[in-house]
């Protein structure tokens, strides 16, 4: 009986695969970063645009449309509000400033300025903000009252400790406004919803009916969710409930006064140049000390920076000092993680081990220090998002997203790129660390 000839195993050209993988990854990275600087029209007429999102010192690119500079770092407009009250007290003016600052912070403008001058309230906003809408929002007194069908009030907005909004169903158009009450409000709402079972409770804002939810069953847990709003109205009322009411009505002057950044005209450009300089110094250090491994680390850090600013723009973060800190901390943690990882690898190489073995052990040992810090900070960021702490809510979101990007770049992407680099260029120690003892790998 004839035997079938043994089929020869197919040889895989591992170097070719690694070369293609690295070239494709490099091309995607370059395209992503170029788009981050220049943006792109998504159709011939330019109706749909991918706005640039990477901050640069040049005024030739419109990244400031995606990351609107805050009042501290960008051009401003100052609105003047006149209190509709005779001789308001200092306590009332202080309360008004407190309320206005909370409203602005809720919309992400954490560096807007609110001051009292000559009996008037001056609010300095970024010119890129929706000034007309904010002018209206800041003028609203924001007094809420909960009444029975006869108009008798049984609680006010002061009894609301938390207000949020979200989708009420799968349509995406029906938005619910949710409120949580303090002990007094919880008891009052429980009692009244029991009395008015099958009827309605009326919610007024500044004397106008906002909603008339029906009472199917008594609500005794101190939490109520009311649907039927659109997104803008639900968000507006959540902000007003969280900020509290103004002590008096205010009238805004028609025109605002244009001005420069609160921190100085050249601060934005200087700050961005300084960030570029820091990155360049870190890149040079990594390249000189770790060579090809340093090149991969710089690649990963570039990708992390691009992705961090991309997600910051996606969620509507402004270009403020708070956003800069939220992006910078994960970036610094990534540098720490890379240095810990590569230092452990370098120590092993100097003791005579090969780069491939050293890299594997470094991720298992010294690389865990950076991973532990990243995961720990990530958990803190998630907790801050859940707490919804107003002033730092947007910071928490940018911070958490940047940490997720840092985690993926340093612990996954860098490792993949390093392994492909080893397959393509070999694992000679001298390619990956300066002043090492060379040992051939068996």
ABEGO torsion letter per residue (X at the ends): XBBBBBBBBBBBBAAAAAAAAAAAAAAAAAAAAAAAAAEBBABAAGABBBBBABBBABAABAAAAABBBBAAABBBBBBBBBBBBBGBBAAAAAAAAAAAAAAAAAAGBAABBBBBBGGBBBBBBBAABBAAAAAAAAABAGBBBBBBAAGBBABBAAABABBBBBBABAAGABBBBBBBBBAAAAAAAAAAAAAABGBBBBBBBGGBBABBBBBABBBAAGBBBBBGBBAAAAAAAAAAAAAEBBABBBBBBABBBBBBBAAEAAAAAAAAAAAAAAAAAAAAAAAAAAEAAAAAAAAAAAAAAAAAAAAAAAAGBBBBAAAAAAAAAAAAAAAAAAAAAAAAAAAAAAAGBBAAAAAAAAAABAAAAAAAAAAAAAAAAAAAAAAGAGAAAAAAAAAAAAAAAAAAAAAAAAAAAAAAAAAAAEABAAAABBGBBBBBBX
